[in-house]
Structures are given as structure tokens and as C-alpha cells.
Amino acid sequence: MRRDAGMFDVSHMCVVDLRGACVRDYLRRLLANDVAKLTQPGKALYSCMLRDDGGVIDDLIVYYLDDQWYRMVVNAGTRDKDLEWLRTQAGGFEVSVEPRFDLAMIAVQGPTARERAATLLDPGLAARALELGYFFGAAADHWFVARTGYTGEDGWEIMLPADGRRTSGRACMEPVSARAGSVRVTRCASRPV
């Protein structure tokens, strides 16, 4: 992965869509970092979700999609606790909390990852994704491509309909051109949760 590209199935992560007129205020209360500084659609922010006493519940990434819609990605090991906290806190803000169990997530990371993975995307989304700066994402239909580089290598996190994961994963492993090799399937190392 450090010399070419590796693919991780990270569908165990939990994607959560948060919507509502007061969603920004809701997230400003829940997160350590201020989502008010997210003003460009697709811009991402790494933060911690906090308890009322300031203790950390989880670390996460949140994407600003528009004034009434944010997308959050939380860790698998704390998913249930995170969702319970998000729902408990949403009432006073009239925010809908929608876990996106219909989405899978594939991370393609490494120096050639974006070039290789671009062939899997609709040409319009591929063009937008190739122009993404760090900590930005782009949505199109039921797909979302983000560039957070959380492994320390360049690449994308691709959220797609769960029923398309197997097909897209297989296609990602096939050579992009006659001279290009395939993307190596890699397993994620675990960490304590």
C-alpha cells in the first residue's frame, strides 16, 4: 500500500446522516471542534463527540453537505453507544438521526489509489473526486467519495450502496490498464476500542 494501492473494506464503520434546520447548533453542542467553520459543501472535520461532562464518547469525522445536512462516520466498536447518544441529544434540536446501514464503505489508499479507483466511478463523480482537496468529500446519487487520508497515505473512502460493494471491490482489484497492476486487498489492523 505504501508503494502502490491497497483496498480495505471498512463497512463496519457507521455512516450517519444528520438532518434538520438546527443540525449545526446540535453538532456544536455535541462535538469538541466547531462545525460552524465548515462552510464549503463536502468539507470534513475530525472531532470528538463529548458527553455532558466533557468526556470523550468517540472520535469521528463529520462532513458538511449543506446547512441542514451533515454526514458523520463513527467507529464500529462504539456504534451503538454513539447512535444512542446522538438520538438522545437530537430531541431538543428537531434533528433526524439516520444510520446508513444501506451503505458500504471501501477505503482505497496509496500513491496510485485515486487513479485506480476513479475508473469505478461515474465519469462526472470521478472528475470531481480527482479534484478533491484533503478533508473534502463529494456526493453523487447514492455514492460519496471522501479524501481524508486517515491511513497516512493518499486515497479515498468510497461510500456506496451496500449491494454494490462486492461488484465494485472486484472491479477495483482488476488491472486499470495493461501495464497497471491490481489494487491489493488489505486488512485493517485492529485497535483497542
Secondary structure, 3 states (H helix, E strand, C coil): CCCCCEEEECCCCEEEEEECCCHHHHHHHHECCCHHHCCCCCEEEEEEEECCCCCEEEEEEEEEEECCEEEEEECHHHHHHHHHHHHHHHHHHCCEEEECCCEEEEEEECCCHHHHHHHHCCHHHHHHHHCCCCCEEEEECCEEEEECCCCCCCEEEEEEEHHHHHHHHHHHHCCCCCCCCCCEECCCCCCCC
